[in-house]
Amino acid sequence: EAVRRRPYQVILLDEIEKAHRDVLEGFLQVFDEGRLTDGRGRTVDFTNTVLLLTSNIGAHVSDDETRERGRIGFGKRGSTPRDATRYEEAMAEAARAALPPELYNRLDEVLAFAPLERADVAEVARRMLRGLSGDLERQRGVSLTITEDAIEVLLDAGGFDRALGARPMRRTLGRLVEAPVAEMLLRGELTRGDAAQIGVERDRIVILRAPRGRAPRDAPLSISL
């Protein structure tokens, strides 16, 4: 229905390996002919759409072999073209084994990505905090900054797990940053015009408060979000 109303679309099918085979077979007509007939007999045109299928297929390959084969898709640090080719072939073989042959044969390209490294998750944390900072600024009039040391503590406090990607960082931010900030807002310790800084004391995350334009007392160098 969404494509029928707006035919110029990018469609993301997340974790496609969990879909029922009937669902996968339903997309064969889309990949083959660029159209799909719905339950009412209406034909929907997909010729102006781009379909992206994501999957955790091959996760065991990346977990066991990425350390030796380098990084694919995130800067490719420490990998050679030969390593990258072997890694991509292994991932493509895992996808070929898991997906119905008729579906795999209709994919234009298979892209392989290695697990997120520590530096990648640190950047994810900064972007999540940037979003939190924007929400606080718009809704409460409170600015937010963070020290570089705090990013490292968040990573060490459960935010980084090589096997689980960026999701642990979301939980860690919720526990160590979002919940304390929310409590400070509810208690009236942060009000409109204040600045909150996420810092570190004795290897623990702390939230420091100061009036707008003034850094918290003895605050180290911070990153403005």
VONUMAR-889413 format. One record per residue (C-alpha): x, y, z; residue number from 1; residue in one letter. Coordinates in steps of 0.05 Angstrom, whole numbers. Last residue first. Layout:
<recs>
> X; Y; Z; NUM; A;
...
</recs>
This chain:
<recs>
> 544; 353; 423; 225; L;
> 601; 393; 452; 224; S;
> 659; 349; 471; 223; I;
> 690; 364; 538; 222; S;
> 758; 382; 566; 221; L;
> 759; 367; 640; 220; P;
> 710; 397; 690; 219; A;
> 741; 425; 753; 218; D;
> 676; 462; 769; 217; R;
> 623; 452; 716; 216; P;
> 634; 497; 655; 215; A;
> 597; 563; 652; 214; R;
> 557; 587; 591; 213; G;
> 491; 559; 614; 212; R;
> 489; 549; 690; 211; P;
> 526; 487; 713; 210; A;
> 508; 414; 726; 209; R;
> 552; 352; 729; 208; L;
> 527; 282; 711; 207; I;
> 573; 227; 735; 206; V;
> 598; 164; 701; 205; I;
> 644; 121; 743; 204; R;
> 719; 109; 738; 203; D;
> 733; 148; 802; 202; R;
> 696; 208; 775; 201; E;
> 679; 213; 702; 200; V;
> 640; 265; 663; 199; G;
> 573; 276; 628; 198; I;
> 562; 351; 629; 197; Q;
> 495; 384; 639; 196; A;
> 484; 457; 621; 195; A;
> 428; 498; 652; 194; D;
> 384; 548; 615; 193; G;
> 319; 512; 630; 192; R;
> 326; 472; 693; 191; T;
> 368; 413; 718; 190; L;
> 365; 398; 792; 189; E;
> 289; 403; 791; 188; G;
> 280; 334; 821; 187; R;
> 246; 309; 757; 186; L;
> 301; 338; 713; 185; L;
> 355; 307; 756; 184; M;
> 319; 240; 753; 183; E;
> 315; 244; 677; 182; A;
> 389; 259; 673; 181; V;
> 405; 198; 717; 180; P;
> 361; 153; 673; 179; A;
> 388; 178; 607; 178; E;
> 462; 173; 625; 177; V;
> 482; 109; 660; 176; L;
> 424; 62; 648; 175; R;
> 397; 88; 581; 174; G;
> 468; 99; 555; 173; L;
> 486; 27; 574; 172; T;
> 424; -1; 540; 171; R;
> 439; 36; 475; 170; R;
> 512; 16; 480; 169; M;
> 493; -57; 486; 168; P;
> 455; -50; 419; 167; R;
> 517; -27; 380; 166; A;
> 544; -94; 356; 165; G;
> 529; -157; 396; 164; L;
> 591; -201; 384; 163; A;
> 642; -145; 395; 162; R;
> 610; -124; 459; 161; D;
> 619; -50; 476; 160; F;
> 571; -11; 519; 159; G;
> 581; -56; 579; 158; G;
> 615; -9; 628; 157; A;
> 680; -9; 588; 156; D;
> 649; 27; 529; 155; L;
> 613; 76; 574; 154; L;
> 678; 89; 611; 153; V;
> 713; 105; 545; 152; E;
> 659; 154; 525; 151; I;
> 664; 186; 593; 150; A;
> 738; 198; 584; 149; D;
> 723; 238; 521; 148; E;
> 682; 285; 562; 147; T;
> 609; 297; 547; 146; I;
> 566; 359; 535; 145; T;
> 492; 372; 542; 144; L;
> 450; 435; 537; 143; S;
> 384; 442; 575; 142; V;
> 325; 481; 544; 141; G;
> 277; 426; 565; 140; R;
> 243; 402; 502; 139; Q;
> 287; 428; 446; 138; R;
> 354; 427; 482; 137; E;
> 340; 361; 517; 136; L;
> 319; 328; 451; 135; D;
> 381; 355; 415; 134; G;
> 427; 329; 470; 133; S;
> 395; 260; 467; 132; L;
> 407; 259; 391; 131; G;
> 479; 280; 401; 130; R;
> 485; 227; 454; 129; L;
> 464; 174; 405; 128; M;
> 514; 202; 355; 127; R;
> 571; 202; 405; 126; R;
> 554; 131; 426; 125; A;
> 555; 108; 353; 124; V;
> 624; 140; 347; 123; E;
> 648; 100; 407; 122; A;
> 616; 38; 377; 121; V;
> 659; 47; 314; 120; D;
> 723; 59; 354; 119; A;
> 710; -6; 393; 118; R;
> 700; -47; 330; 117; E;
> 634; -61; 297; 116; L;
> 628; -131; 267; 115; P;
> 648; -141; 194; 114; A;
> 602; -122; 137; 113; F;
> 588; -164; 75; 112; A;
> 551; -137; 15; 111; L;
> 512; -183; -32; 110; V;
> 492; -154; -100; 109; E;
> 436; -157; -151; 108; D;
> 395; -208; -113; 107; L;
> 352; -252; -159; 106; R;
> 393; -316; -151; 105; N;
> 388; -311; -75; 104; Y;
> 312; -314; -81; 103; L;
> 309; -375; -127; 102; E;
> 362; -410; -85; 101; P;
> 321; -402; -20; 100; P;
> 365; -367; 31; 99; L;
> 410; -400; 83; 98; A;
> 463; -435; 39; 97; A;
> 471; -376; -8; 96; R;
> 476; -328; 50; 95; A;
> 532; -369; 82; 94; A;
> 568; -373; 14; 93; E;
> 563; -298; 7; 92; A;
> 594; -289; 75; 91; M;
> 652; -335; 58; 90; A;
> 663; -302; -9; 89; E;
> 663; -233; 24; 88; E;
> 716; -256; 74; 87; Y;
> 760; -287; 20; 86; R;
> 756; -224; -22; 85; T;
> 772; -179; 37; 84; A;
> 833; -220; 55; 83; D;
> 858; -216; -17; 82; R;
> 846; -141; -20; 81; P;
> 886; -133; 45; 80; T;
> 856; -117; 112; 79; S;
> 883; -77; 171; 78; G;
> 832; -21; 167; 77; R;
> 776; -34; 118; 76; K;
> 744; 33; 135; 75; G;
> 679; 4; 161; 74; F;
> 654; -40; 104; 73; G;
> 701; -99; 114; 72; I;
> 750; -102; 171; 71; R;
> 808; -150; 173; 70; G;
> 814; -223; 152; 69; R;
> 847; -251; 214; 68; E;
> 805; -217; 267; 67; R;
> 745; -223; 220; 66; T;
> 748; -299; 219; 65; E;
> 712; -328; 278; 64; D;
> 661; -274; 293; 63; D;
> 651; -255; 220; 62; S;
> 638; -327; 200; 61; V;
> 591; -340; 258; 60; H;
> 551; -279; 238; 59; A;
> 543; -309; 169; 58; G;
> 469; -294; 164; 57; I;
> 452; -236; 210; 56; N;
> 409; -206; 154; 55; S;
> 391; -142; 118; 54; T;
> 352; -138; 53; 53; L;
> 351; -71; 16; 52; L;
> 299; -59; -38; 51; L;
> 305; 2; -84; 50; V;
> 240; 26; -113; 49; T;
> 221; 58; -180; 48; N;
> 204; -7; -215; 47; T;
> 161; -30; -157; 46; F;
> 93; -19; -190; 45; D;
> 33; -45; -151; 44; V;
> -19; -86; -187; 43; T;
> -88; -87; -155; 42; R;
> -122; -155; -150; 41; G;
> -152; -141; -82; 40; R;
> -102; -187; -47; 39; G;
> -43; -149; -76; 38; D;
> -8; -160; -142; 37; T;
> 66; -143; -142; 36; L;
> 110; -110; -194; 35; R;
> 183; -105; -216; 34; G;
> 180; -167; -258; 33; E;
> 232; -213; -228; 32; D;
> 251; -181; -162; 31; F;
> 179; -162; -147; 30; V;
> 151; -229; -170; 29; Q;
> 202; -264; -125; 28; L;
> 179; -222; -66; 27; F;
> 121; -267; -49; 26; G;
> 170; -325; -47; 25; E;
> 204; -293; 13; 24; L;
> 137; -285; 49; 23; V;
> 118; -357; 35; 22; D;
> 186; -379; 62; 21; R;
> 170; -347; 129; 20; H;
> 214; -288; 147; 19; A;
> 270; -296; 198; 18; K;
> 325; -296; 145; 17; E;
> 302; -226; 123; 16; I;
> 330; -194; 185; 15; E;
> 306; -124; 163; 14; D;
> 270; -112; 98; 13; L;
> 286; -40; 81; 12; L;
> 248; -6; 25; 11; I;
> 274; 56; -10; 10; V;
> 215; 89; -45; 9; Q;
> 191; 125; -107; 8; Y;
> 123; 91; -117; 7; P;
> 87; 132; -64; 6; R;
> 14; 111; -59; 5; R;
> 24; 41; -88; 4; R;
> 90; 35; -51; 3; V;
> 57; 48; 17; 2; A;
> 0; 0; 0; 1; E;
</recs>
